[in-house]
Amino acid sequence: MNKTTSAANTMLVVDDDVSFCTTLARAMQRRQYNVVTAHDEASALQAANDHNPAYAVVDLRLGQSSGLSVVQQLVQRDKSIRIVVLTGYASIATAVEAIKLGAVHYLTKPADPDEIMLAFEGEQAGGNPEVEVASEPMSVRRLEWEHIQRVLQQHNGNISAAARTLKMHRRSLQRKLLKRPARE
C-alpha cells in the first residue's frame, strides 16, 4: 500500500480506556470501517504507519499525555486524514487547539458512533452556522475551568508548571482537574 494514500475506509481509534476503545471499534466495524485500535501515543503512530487510516478518533487524554500531540503528528504524516477528538473534559482552549492542529471536529464523551460519523462525513465536518449562541455568559466556575485548561495547554500538560503559573499548590490543581468541568 502506498504510504501517502489513505485506505478509504480505515479508521484508527486511540483511547487509553481499553473497554471504551473496544466498544467504539466494534460499533464502527458494524458501520463498515476497518478499525485499528491504539491505547497510547507510540502505538497510535505505529498503527498509522502500518495501516494508513483515512479517519481517526483520538481521545484528548491518553494517560499522562495529550491526544493533541497525536493529532498533530497524524496530520503531519497525512494532511488528508479526518480526525475527531473525543474528551470527557471539554474546554474551549482544547477544542480550539484540536481544530488548529487539524482535527475536523471535537466531541464530548459519551459520543454516539452515529454522531462521530456525522462529524467525519456530514455537514458538521465543515462547521454549522446554525449552532445556537449562548444567551448568557459562562458561570464563574466554568470560566475557572476554561482558564485552568488554557494554562495547562500552554505548559503542554505539565501540571507542576501550570500550578506555578496559576499560583496554586500542585495537588490543589490536580484535585480541580479530577472534577468534571462546570456546566456552561
N, C-alpha and C positions, 0 to 999 in steps of 0.2 A: 504494500500500500504506500502511496506517495505521502510523505510526512507533511507536505504543505496543503494537502486537500483533506478536509474533514470527512469522516464517514457520515453520510447523510442522516442516519437515524441513531447514532451512537451518543449515549448520554453518560457523563461522569457525575456521580453523586458523591459529594465529600461531606462527611459529618462524623464527629467523634463519638456520637451516640450510636452505637452499633445497631441497636434494635430499631431506632428511627430510620437509620440508613437502609437497613434491610427491608423494612416495610415500604419505604418510598421506592426503593429499587423494584420491588415486586409490583407495586402499583404502576410504575412506568413501563415495566415489561409487558403488563397486560394492555398497555396502550401502544404496543408495537415498537418500543425503543429497545435497542441493545444497550443494556446498562452495565456499567463498570463502577465498582464502589471503591472508596478510599476513606481512611479514617484519620489521616494526618497530612501535613503539607508534602512531605517527601514522597509518600505513596501516591498522593494525588498527581504530582508532577510526573512520576514514573508511569502511572496509568495513562496520563495524557500523551506521553511519548509513545507508549505501546499501542494505544487504541485510537488516537487522533479523534477525539469526540467533537461533534458539531455543537453539542449542548453540555452545559454543566450547571449543577445545582450545588452551591457552596455554602456551608454553614459559616456564619460570621465568627464564631468562637470554635477553635479547634484545640481543645485542651488549653494550654497556656499561650498558644499562638493565635494569630489573627487570620481569618479566611481572606481578608483583603489582600494579603501577600500572595495567596493562591490565585485570586482573581487577576492581579497584576501580571503574574508570571504566565498564566494561561493565555491572556490577551497578547502578551509579548511573543509567545510561541505561535499563536494563530489568531490574527486580527478578526477572522470571520466567526469565531466561536461566540455562541449566545449564552450568557451566564445570568443566572438568577441567584441572588444572595438571600439566604434564609436566616432568620435570627429570632431568638426568644427575647432579645434585649434590644429592641428597635430604638434608634435615636436618629435625629436629623443629621448629625455630624457623620455617622457611619453610612447612612443612606446616600448622602452627597458624595462621600469618598468612594463608595462602591460604584456609583454611576460614573464618576470622573475616571475611575480606573478601568472602566469598560463593561461593567455589568449592564444588562438591558433592563433589569428590574430588581426590586428589593421587597421581599415579603416577610411578614412576621409569622412565626410558628404559632399554632399549628397551621401549616398551609396545606390546602386541599390539592391533590395531584392535578385536578382539572384547572385550578387556579394557577398552578405552576405552568401548565401547558398554555393557558391563555397569555401568561406573561411572556412566554417564548414566541408564540405564534400569532396571537390575537392583536387587536387594536391597542391593547395596553402596552405592548412592546415598544411602541413609538410614542407613548405618552397619551394621556387622556385629558383634554382641556375641559371636560365636563365635571371633573372632580370638584366636590364642594370645598369652598374656602371656609375655614373655621370662623364662626361669628364672634367668638370670644378668645382672648389671649390665653396662652398656656398658664397652668397653675404654677405657683412658686416651686412646688415640689418637682414638677415636670421640667421647669427651667433649670433647676439644680441638676437634675439627671442629665439633661442635654449638655450643660456646661461641663460636668464631670466627663461625659463621653468625648467631648471635643478635646479637653485637656489630655485625656488618656490616649486619644488618637494622635495628638501632637507628639506624644512621647512613645509612640509605637507600641502601646500596650504595657509599657513599663510602669507598674503600679507604684513603686517607690519614687520614681521621678515625678509622676503625676501628683502623688501625695505631697511632695515637697513644693511643687508649683502651687497646689491648692492650699498650702499651709495647714495641712491636717496630718494626723497620725496615719501611717500606712494601714494599720489594722482597721481604723475607722473607715477609711476608703474601701477596704476590702468588704466590710460589712455592708456598706451602701451598695456596692456592686453586686452583692449576692441577692439583694432585694429586687423584686420585679420593678420595672420602671413605673413611675407615677402616671396615671392617666392624663390625657391632654387636659 
